[in-house]
Amino acid sequence: MPVIDGHRGRHGPYTVGSALVEHLLPITLERSRDLAAAHDIEIRAAAPGVRDRVPARYEGIEPGLPENERILVPAPRRTLRLANGLAEFVRTAVPPGRVLAVCNVAEADFTDVELLDVLMRRIPPEILRVVLYSDGPPAPPDDRDAGELWQAVDHYVREGFLHAVVELGERGLALAEPGGDLWWRFAQRTATALGALGRTREARELWERVRRTSRLPAVHAAAAYGTAMLDARHPDPAQRDLGRARGWINQAIAISTLLPDPLERAFKLGFDRNGLALVELRQGRPAAALALVESALALARELGEHHPVHRMVLLANRAQLLGALGHVKEALEDYAAAIAIDPSFPDYYLDRGNLHLKLGLHEQALADYEQAMRVSPPLPEAYYNRAELRIARDEADEALADLGYVIELDPAYLDAYINRAGLLAGLERDAEARADAEAGLALAPGNPHLLAVLGQLETSAGRFDAARAAFDQAIETAPTLAAAWANRGILRYSTGDLEGAVSDLTQAITLEPQPDLYANRAIALRALGRVSEALADERAALL
């Protein structure tokens, strides 16, 4: 295989990925068109030059919409999905024993750095050995004007190449006329990408720069909304300032209410009310959030056939709120309506599948999770959710396979370690369970779920002091974690502390009244001679 120059100045995101695909695709198409078709999404995203040779099986509605109606920004994790899909394509397509050499790695785009990491992690070196060089020839200067940069930024936003959006967006801001329409489009996309990447301070500074540069009401409304979302959507709840978010979103609503164009007003006002609904939800007021989403949907009806993606998002948000409030039939109807607008969008299959699972509708949940898998590159969340379904159906081997694949796709997926460790412990595969618990605790020291599993394993091994320390720490961190109380109760029974066992099991039953907890408490009560209480628990265990 030839040496690939990974400098992002050559072709931008997936400079390496596109070169690799273009090298392997001809021989792949000769051997198996099905292999290329199975990875159409990631091949077409990474290597636009071969799109005519790999037709899309599932294509969303956004590419055919006007720019102002394309409102979705893919999450940063989308590039990890693409990288995993590309790795699976390469692993199958490349003849064994090949070497991939990449120079200028220090100048590679984030997408290629991530891809190379996944290739080295998931493809055995006897199939493909990856050799990286930091040095290499310089890239030619980027002499694109503001208009050409905008075309690139617009494409990168649609694909979710957010690091490149920031880099080129900042370059475009320097070239465009401050306050003009093109300058504003660069600013909006760049600030949004910065926020999605967790670069909150830079995003906030850019929104403030927008306010100081523009006098257009619609721009100020959008800047207020964008600033509000930095707090409302912050992934760390401790860093959210929902009061500040409410202030900014109220300002956005106040300005949008005054916009003269009726269609622009209906769209922006509905968009802003949907943002306020998120604030209400995170402040524990789902009914108020639902009323806001309802009002946004009423405004969306004024838009006719325009803004279908906006309508899809509102329907899905209403479905989520209706489901949380117990209006299940209406929630399922809204999810169906949202999915009908863009059947290739995977997220709402996951959400509807979760609702189906909660209702005990296992076949419907399975169908939704597997459809999400079909319309997306490898999607860890879909396999994780299917594992939860399989655990509920006592399909332990299948659940373990799904959780293993989740961890292969994303070694930082903490919940997969938690669930797999618990499942392995329940199967008495203690060594494997301990490995998962320790791997998870390396990612999240002090995680109470993993500490509870670790305490269970220490109890089985007879290391009672270590088990007690793990349970105590879990309970201190998460006092509502019933499993920690229950297993500490079992430990205390095993060490002769019968009163302590009854106390812990009582607390576990208060949190989660499960039959096995009543049965365990009955044993401790009988050992204490409290026979009538034990009989009551034994009856409860049979219900």
C-alpha positions as CSV (number, residue, x, y, z in Angstrom):
1,M,0.0,0.0,0.0
2,P,1.3,3.5,-0.7
3,V,2.3,6.0,2.0
4,I,-0.6,8.3,2.7
5,D,0.1,12.0,3.5
6,G,-2.3,12.7,6.4
7,H,-1.9,16.5,6.4
8,R,-5.4,17.9,6.7
9,G,-4.4,20.7,4.4
10,R,-4.6,18.2,1.5
11,H,-8.2,17.3,1.6
12,G,-9.6,18.2,5.1
13,P,-11.4,15.6,7.2
14,Y,-10.7,12.0,6.4
15,T,-7.7,12.8,4.2
16,V,-6.3,9.3,5.3
17,G,-9.7,7.7,5.4
18,S,-10.7,8.7,1.8
19,A,-7.3,7.6,0.5
20,L,-7.6,4.2,2.2
21,V,-11.2,3.7,0.9
22,E,-10.3,4.7,-2.6
23,H,-7.4,2.3,-2.6
24,L,-9.5,-0.6,-1.3
25,L,-12.8,0.0,-3.1
26,P,-12.0,-1.2,-6.6
27,I,-10.9,-4.7,-5.4
28,T,-13.8,-4.8,-2.9
29,L,-16.4,-4.1,-5.7
30,E,-14.9,-6.9,-7.7
31,R,-15.1,-9.4,-4.8
32,S,-18.3,-8.3,-3.0
33,R,-20.5,-5.4,-3.7
34,D,-22.5,-6.3,-0.6
35,L,-19.5,-5.4,1.6
36,A,-19.4,-1.9,0.2
37,A,-23.1,-1.6,0.4
38,A,-23.1,-2.6,4.0
39,H,-20.8,0.4,4.8
40,D,-22.3,2.9,2.4
41,I,-22.9,5.6,5.1
42,E,-19.3,5.7,6.3
43,I,-17.7,5.2,2.8
44,R,-19.8,8.1,1.4
45,A,-19.0,10.3,4.4
46,A,-15.3,9.7,4.4
47,A,-14.7,9.5,0.6
48,P,-17.1,11.8,-1.3
49,G,-15.1,11.1,-4.5
50,V,-16.5,7.5,-4.7
51,R,-20.2,8.3,-3.9
52,D,-21.2,7.5,-7.4
53,R,-19.9,4.0,-7.0
54,V,-21.5,3.3,-3.6
55,P,-25.2,4.2,-3.7
56,A,-26.9,5.2,-0.4
57,R,-29.2,2.6,1.0
58,Y,-30.7,5.1,3.5
59,E,-30.5,8.9,2.9
60,G,-32.0,11.5,5.1
61,I,-34.1,14.4,4.0
62,E,-31.7,17.2,5.1
63,P,-29.4,17.2,2.0
64,G,-32.5,18.2,-0.2
65,L,-33.6,21.0,2.1
66,P,-32.7,24.7,1.9
67,E,-29.8,25.7,4.1
68,N,-32.0,27.5,6.7
69,E,-34.1,24.3,7.2
70,R,-31.1,22.1,7.9
71,I,-31.1,22.5,11.7
72,L,-29.6,19.3,12.9
73,V,-25.9,19.2,14.0
74,P,-24.7,15.6,14.4
75,A,-23.2,14.8,17.8
76,P,-19.4,14.6,18.1
77,R,-19.7,10.9,18.6
78,R,-20.9,10.4,15.0
79,T,-17.3,10.4,13.8
80,L,-16.5,7.5,16.2
81,R,-19.4,5.6,14.6
82,L,-18.0,6.4,11.1
83,A,-14.5,5.3,12.2
84,N,-15.7,2.0,13.5
85,G,-17.7,1.3,10.3
86,L,-14.6,2.2,8.2
87,A,-12.4,-0.1,10.4
88,E,-14.8,-3.0,9.9
89,F,-14.8,-2.3,6.1
90,V,-11.0,-2.2,6.0
91,R,-10.6,-5.3,8.2
92,T,-12.6,-7.3,5.7
93,A,-11.5,-5.6,2.5
94,V,-7.7,-5.4,3.0
95,P,-5.6,-8.5,2.0
96,P,-3.9,-9.8,5.1
97,G,-0.3,-8.8,5.9
98,R,-0.5,-5.2,4.5
99,V,1.1,-2.2,6.1
100,L,-0.5,1.3,6.2
101,A,2.1,4.0,6.4
102,V,0.9,7.6,7.2
103,C,3.1,10.7,7.3
104,N,2.3,14.1,8.6
105,V,0.2,12.6,11.4
106,A,0.8,15.6,13.6
107,E,-1.1,17.7,11.1
108,A,-4.0,15.2,10.6
109,D,-7.6,16.2,11.1
110,F,-9.4,14.9,14.2
111,T,-11.4,12.5,12.1
112,D,-8.2,10.8,10.8
113,V,-6.5,10.7,14.2
114,E,-9.7,9.0,15.6
115,L,-9.8,6.6,12.6
116,L,-6.1,5.6,13.0
117,D,-6.7,4.9,16.7
118,V,-9.7,2.7,15.9
119,L,-7.8,0.9,13.1
120,M,-4.9,0.1,15.4
121,R,-7.3,-1.0,18.2
122,R,-9.6,-3.1,16.2
123,I,-7.6,-4.6,13.3
124,P,-4.9,-7.2,14.3
125,P,-1.4,-6.2,13.1
126,E,-1.1,-9.5,11.2
127,I,-3.9,-8.2,8.9
128,L,-3.0,-4.5,8.8
129,R,0.0,-2.9,10.5
130,V,-0.2,0.8,10.9
131,V,3.0,2.9,10.8
132,L,2.8,6.6,11.7
133,Y,5.3,9.4,10.9
134,S,5.0,12.9,12.3
135,D,7.0,14.5,9.6
136,G,6.2,14.8,5.9
137,P,6.1,17.4,3.0
138,P,4.3,20.7,3.7
139,A,0.8,21.1,2.5
140,P,0.1,23.8,-0.1
141,P,-1.3,27.0,1.3
142,D,-5.1,27.2,1.6
143,D,-6.0,30.1,-0.7
144,R,-9.8,29.5,-0.7
145,D,-12.0,32.6,-0.5
146,A,-14.8,33.0,2.0
147,G,-17.4,31.5,-0.4
148,E,-15.4,28.4,-1.0
149,L,-14.7,28.0,2.7
150,W,-18.4,28.3,3.4
151,Q,-19.2,25.4,1.0
152,A,-16.7,23.3,3.0
153,V,-18.1,24.4,6.4
154,D,-21.6,23.7,5.3
155,H,-20.7,20.2,4.2
156,Y,-18.7,19.5,7.4
157,V,-21.6,20.6,9.6
158,R,-23.9,18.1,7.8
159,E,-21.4,15.3,8.3
160,G,-20.5,16.2,11.9
161,F,-16.9,17.0,11.3
162,L,-17.0,19.6,14.0
163,H,-13.3,20.2,14.6
164,A,-12.9,21.1,10.9
165,V,-16.0,23.4,11.2
166,V,-14.3,25.3,13.9
167,E,-11.0,25.6,12.1
168,L,-12.4,26.7,8.7
169,G,-15.2,28.7,10.4
170,E,-12.7,30.9,12.2
171,R,-10.8,31.3,9.0
172,G,-14.0,32.3,7.2
173,L,-14.9,34.8,9.9
174,A,-11.6,36.6,9.2
175,L,-12.4,36.8,5.5
176,A,-16.1,37.7,5.5
177,E,-17.5,41.1,6.0
178,P,-18.2,41.5,9.7
179,G,-21.9,41.6,10.4
180,G,-22.8,40.4,6.9
181,D,-24.9,37.4,6.1
182,L,-21.9,35.1,5.3
183,W,-20.1,36.3,8.4
184,W,-23.2,35.5,10.5
185,R,-23.5,32.0,8.9
186,F,-19.8,31.3,9.8
187,A,-20.3,32.6,13.3
188,Q,-23.5,30.5,14.0
189,R,-22.0,27.3,12.7
190,T,-18.6,27.8,14.5
191,A,-20.2,28.7,17.8
192,T,-22.5,25.8,17.6
193,A,-19.6,23.4,16.8
194,L,-17.6,24.9,19.7
195,G,-20.5,24.2,22.1
196,A,-20.9,20.7,20.9
197,L,-17.2,20.0,21.4
198,G,-17.4,21.2,25.0
199,R,-15.4,24.3,24.2
200,T,-18.0,26.4,26.1
201,R,-15.9,29.4,26.9
202,E,-14.9,30.0,23.3
203,A,-18.5,29.5,22.1
204,R,-19.7,32.0,24.7
205,E,-17.1,34.5,23.5
206,L,-18.2,34.1,19.9
207,W,-21.9,34.6,20.7
208,E,-20.9,37.7,22.5
209,R,-18.9,38.9,19.5
210,V,-22.0,38.3,17.4
211,R,-24.0,40.5,19.7
212,R,-21.4,43.3,19.5
213,T,-21.2,43.0,15.7
214,S,-24.8,42.7,14.5
215,R,-27.9,44.8,14.9
216,L,-30.3,42.4,13.2
217,P,-33.1,41.1,15.5
218,A,-33.1,37.6,14.1
219,V,-29.3,37.3,14.7
220,H,-29.7,38.5,18.3
221,A,-32.5,36.1,18.9
222,A,-30.3,33.2,17.6
223,A,-27.3,34.4,19.6
224,A,-29.4,34.5,22.8
225,Y,-30.7,30.9,22.0
226,G,-27.2,29.6,21.3
227,T,-25.9,31.1,24.6
228,A,-28.8,29.6,26.6
229,M,-28.0,26.2,25.2
230,L,-24.4,26.3,26.4
231,D,-25.9,26.0,29.9
232,A,-29.0,24.0,29.2
233,R,-27.2,21.3,27.3
234,H,-24.0,21.1,29.2
235,P,-23.2,17.4,29.7
236,D,-22.1,17.9,33.3
237,P,-25.2,18.9,35.4
238,A,-23.0,20.5,38.0
239,Q,-21.9,23.1,35.4
240,R,-25.4,24.0,34.1
241,D,-26.7,27.4,35.1
242,L,-30.4,26.9,34.3
243,G,-31.4,30.3,35.7
244,R,-28.9,32.0,33.3
245,A,-30.2,29.7,30.5
246,R,-33.7,30.8,31.2
247,G,-32.8,34.5,31.0
248,W,-31.1,34.1,27.6
249,I,-33.9,32.0,26.2
250,N,-36.5,34.5,27.4
251,Q,-34.6,37.1,25.5
252,A,-34.6,35.0,22.4
253,I,-38.4,34.5,22.7
254,A,-39.0,38.2,23.3
255,I,-37.1,39.2,20.1
256,S,-38.5,36.4,18.0
257,T,-42.1,37.5,18.9
258,L,-41.4,40.8,17.2
259,L,-40.0,39.5,13.9
260,P,-42.1,41.0,11.1
261,D,-42.0,38.0,8.6
262,P,-44.8,35.6,9.7
263,L,-43.0,32.4,8.6
264,E,-39.7,33.4,10.1
265,R,-41.5,34.4,13.3
266,A,-43.4,31.1,13.5
267,F,-40.2,29.1,13.0
268,K,-37.9,31.0,15.3
269,L,-40.5,31.5,18.0
270,G,-41.3,27.8,18.0
271,F,-37.5,26.9,18.0
272,D,-37.0,29.1,21.0
273,R,-40.0,27.8,22.9
274,N,-38.6,24.3,22.4
275,G,-35.4,25.5,23.9
276,L,-37.2,26.8,27.0
277,A,-39.0,23.5,27.2
278,L,-35.5,21.9,27.8
279,V,-34.9,24.3,30.6
280,E,-38.3,23.5,32.2
281,L,-37.6,19.8,31.9
282,R,-34.2,20.0,33.5
283,Q,-35.8,22.1,36.3
284,G,-38.2,19.2,37.0
285,R,-41.3,20.7,35.3
286,P,-42.2,18.2,32.5
287,A,-45.8,19.5,32.3
288,A,-44.6,23.0,31.6
289,A,-42.1,21.7,29.1
290,L,-44.9,19.8,27.3
291,A,-47.1,22.9,27.1
292,L,-44.2,24.8,25.4
293,V,-43.6,22.0,22.9
294,E,-47.3,21.9,22.1
295,S,-47.2,25.7,21.4
296,A,-44.2,25.2,19.2
297,L,-46.0,22.5,17.2
298,A,-49.0,24.8,16.8
299,L,-46.7,27.5,15.3
300,A,-45.1,24.8,13.1
301,R,-48.5,24.2,11.5
302,E,-48.2,27.8,10.1
303,L,-45.1,26.7,8.1
304,G,-46.9,24.4,5.7
305,E,-44.4,22.1,4.1
306,H,-41.4,24.1,5.2
307,H,-39.1,23.1,8.0
308,P,-39.9,19.3,8.2
309,V,-36.8,18.6,10.4
310,H,-38.0,21.2,12.9
311,R,-41.4,19.5,13.0
312,M,-39.7,16.1,13.4
313,V,-37.7,17.3,16.4
314,L,-40.8,18.8,18.0
315,L,-42.8,15.6,17.5
316,A,-40.0,13.5,19.1
317,N,-39.6,15.9,22.0
318,R,-43.4,15.8,22.6
319,A,-43.2,12.0,22.5
320,Q,-40.5,12.0,25.1
321,L,-42.5,14.2,27.4
322,L,-45.7,12.4,26.9
323,G,-44.0,9.1,27.7
324,A,-42.5,10.5,30.9
325,L,-46.0,11.7,31.9
326,G,-47.6,8.3,31.3
327,H,-49.4,9.2,28.0
328,V,-48.0,6.2,26.3
329,K,-50.4,5.8,23.3
330,E,-49.9,9.5,22.3
331,A,-46.1,9.2,22.8
332,L,-46.0,6.2,20.4
333,E,-48.1,8.1,17.8
334,D,-45.7,11.0,18.0
335,Y,-42.6,8.8,17.6
336,A,-44.2,7.2,14.6
337,A,-45.0,10.6,13.1
338,A,-41.4,11.8,13.7
339,I,-39.9,8.7,12.2
340,A,-42.2,9.0,9.1
341,I,-40.7,12.4,8.3
342,D,-37.1,10.9,8.1
343,P,-37.0,7.1,8.4
344,S,-33.2,7.2,8.1
345,F,-32.7,9.1,11.3
346,P,-31.6,6.5,14.0
347,D,-32.1,8.4,17.2
348,Y,-35.9,8.2,17.4
349,Y,-35.9,4.4,16.8
350,L,-33.8,4.2,19.9
351,D,-36.1,6.4,21.9
352,R,-39.2,4.5,20.8
353,G,-37.5,1.2,21.4
354,N,-36.7,2.3,25.0
355,L,-40.4,3.2,25.5
356,H,-41.4,-0.2,24.1
357,L,-39.0,-1.9,26.4
358,K,-40.4,0.0,29.4
359,L,-43.8,-1.2,28.4
360,G,-42.7,-4.8,28.2
361,L,-43.2,-4.8,24.4
362,H,-40.0,-6.7,23.7
363,E,-40.5,-7.6,20.0
364,Q,-41.4,-4.0,19.1
365,A,-38.3,-2.8,21.1
366,L,-36.1,-5.3,19.3
367,A,-37.4,-4.2,15.9
368,D,-36.7,-0.5,16.7
369,Y,-33.1,-1.2,18.0
370,E,-32.3,-3.3,15.0
371,Q,-33.7,-0.7,12.6
372,A,-31.5,1.9,14.3
373,M,-28.5,-0.4,13.6
374,R,-29.4,-0.7,10.0
375,V,-29.7,3.1,9.3
376,S,-26.6,4.1,11.1
377,P,-22.9,3.3,11.2
378,P,-22.0,1.1,14.2
379,L,-24.1,2.6,16.9
380,P,-23.0,1.6,20.5
381,E,-26.2,2.8,22.0
382,A,-28.4,0.5,19.9
383,Y,-26.4,-2.6,20.9
384,Y,-26.3,-1.5,24.6
385,N,-30.1,-1.1,24.6
386,R,-30.5,-4.4,22.9
387,A,-28.4,-6.0,25.6
388,E,-30.7,-4.5,28.2
389,L,-33.6,-6.1,26.4
390,R,-31.8,-9.4,26.2
391,I,-31.1,-9.2,30.0
392,A,-34.8,-8.7,30.6
393,R,-35.5,-11.8,28.5
394,D,-32.8,-13.9,30.4
395,E,-30.7,-14.2,27.2
396,A,-27.4,-13.9,29.0
397,D,-25.1,-15.1,26.3
398,E,-26.7,-12.8,23.7
399,A,-26.6,-9.8,26.1
400,L,-22.9,-10.5,26.9
401,A,-22.1,-10.5,23.1
402,D,-23.9,-7.2,22.6
403,L,-22.1,-5.6,25.6
404,G,-18.8,-6.9,24.4
405,Y,-19.4,-5.3,21.0
406,V,-20.3,-2.0,22.7
407,I,-17.0,-2.0,24.5
408,E,-15.1,-2.9,21.3
409,L,-16.8,0.1,19.6
410,D,-16.2,2.5,22.5
411,P,-13.9,1.4,25.3
412,A,-15.0,4.4,27.3
413,Y,-18.7,3.3,27.4
414,L,-19.0,3.1,31.2
415,D,-22.5,1.7,31.4
416,A,-21.5,-1.3,29.3
417,Y,-18.9,-2.2,31.9
418,I,-21.4,-1.8,34.7
419,N,-24.0,-4.0,33.1
420,R,-21.5,-6.6,31.9
421,A,-19.8,-6.8,35.3
422,G,-23.1,-7.3,37.0
423,L,-24.3,-9.9,34.6
424,L,-21.0,-11.8,34.8
425,A,-21.1,-11.7,38.6
426,G,-24.7,-13.1,38.5
427,L,-23.3,-15.9,36.4
428,E,-20.5,-16.5,38.9
429,R,-17.9,-15.7,36.3
430,D,-16.1,-13.7,39.0
431,A,-12.7,-13.2,37.3
432,E,-14.3,-11.7,34.2
433,A,-16.7,-9.6,36.4
434,R,-13.7,-8.3,38.4
435,A,-11.9,-7.3,35.3
436,D,-14.9,-5.3,34.1
437,A,-15.4,-3.7,37.4
438,E,-11.8,-2.6,37.6
439,A,-11.8,-1.4,34.0
440,G,-14.9,0.6,34.7
441,L,-13.5,2.0,38.0
442,A,-10.4,3.2,36.1
443,L,-12.8,5.2,33.9
444,A,-15.0,6.4,36.8
445,P,-13.3,6.0,40.2
446,G,-15.8,5.7,42.9
447,N,-18.7,4.7,40.7
448,P,-21.3,3.2,43.1
449,H,-22.7,0.6,40.7
450,L,-19.2,-0.9,40.1
451,L,-18.3,-0.7,43.7
452,A,-21.5,-2.7,44.5
453,V,-20.4,-5.3,42.1
454,L,-16.8,-5.3,43.4
455,G,-18.2,-5.7,47.0
456,Q,-20.3,-8.7,45.8
457,L,-17.2,-10.3,44.3
458,E,-15.1,-9.6,47.5
459,T,-17.9,-11.2,49.5
460,S,-17.8,-14.3,47.3
461,A,-14.0,-14.5,47.7
462,G,-14.3,-14.2,51.5
463,R,-12.5,-10.9,51.7
464,F,-15.1,-9.4,54.0
465,D,-13.3,-6.2,55.0
466,A,-12.7,-5.2,51.4
467,A,-16.3,-6.0,50.6
468,R,-17.6,-3.9,53.4
469,A,-15.4,-1.0,52.3
470,A,-16.7,-1.2,48.8
471,F,-20.3,-1.3,49.9
472,D,-19.9,1.5,52.4
473,Q,-18.4,3.7,49.7
474,A,-21.1,2.9,47.2
475,I,-23.8,3.7,49.8
476,E,-22.2,6.9,50.8
477,T,-22.0,8.0,47.1
478,A,-25.4,6.7,46.1
479,P,-27.7,6.2,49.2
480,T,-30.6,5.2,46.9
481,L,-28.8,2.3,45.3
482,A,-30.8,-0.7,46.4
483,A,-28.3,-3.3,45.2
484,A,-25.6,-1.9,47.5
485,W,-27.8,-2.0,50.5
486,A,-29.0,-5.5,49.6
487,N,-25.6,-6.9,49.1
488,R,-24.2,-5.3,52.2
489,G,-27.1,-7.0,54.0
490,I,-26.0,-10.3,52.6
491,L,-22.4,-9.6,53.7
492,R,-23.5,-8.7,57.2
493,Y,-25.5,-11.9,57.5
494,S,-22.4,-13.8,56.3
495,T,-20.3,-12.2,59.1
496,G,-22.9,-12.9,61.8
497,D,-24.3,-9.3,62.1
498,L,-28.0,-10.4,61.8
499,E,-29.5,-7.1,63.1
500,G,-27.4,-5.2,60.6
501,A,-28.4,-7.6,57.8
502,V,-32.1,-7.0,58.6
503,S,-31.5,-3.2,58.7
504,D,-29.8,-3.1,55.3
505,L,-32.3,-5.4,53.6
506,T,-35.1,-3.3,55.0
507,Q,-33.6,-0.2,53.4
508,A,-33.2,-2.1,50.1
509,I,-36.8,-3.2,50.2
510,T,-37.9,0.4,50.9
511,L,-36.0,1.4,47.7
512,E,-37.0,-1.5,45.5
513,P,-39.4,-4.1,46.9
514,Q,-38.2,-7.2,45.1
515,P,-39.2,-10.8,46.0
516,D,-35.6,-11.9,46.5
517,L,-35.0,-9.2,49.0
518,Y,-38.0,-10.3,51.1
519,A,-36.7,-13.9,50.9
520,N,-33.3,-12.8,52.1
521,R,-34.7,-10.7,55.0
522,A,-36.9,-13.7,56.0
523,I,-33.8,-15.8,56.4
524,A,-32.1,-13.2,58.7
525,L,-35.3,-12.7,60.7
526,R,-35.7,-16.5,61.3
527,A,-32.1,-16.6,62.5
528,L,-33.0,-13.9,65.0
529,G,-36.1,-15.9,66.1
530,R,-38.5,-13.3,64.7
531,V,-40.7,-15.9,63.1
532,S,-43.9,-14.0,62.5
533,E,-42.0,-11.3,60.6
534,A,-40.2,-13.9,58.7
535,L,-43.4,-15.6,57.7
536,A,-44.8,-12.2,56.4
537,D,-41.7,-11.7,54.3
538,E,-41.9,-15.3,52.9
539,R,-45.5,-14.5,51.9
540,A,-44.4,-11.3,50.3
541,A,-41.6,-13.1,48.4
542,L,-44.2,-15.4,46.8
543,L,-46.4,-12.5,45.5
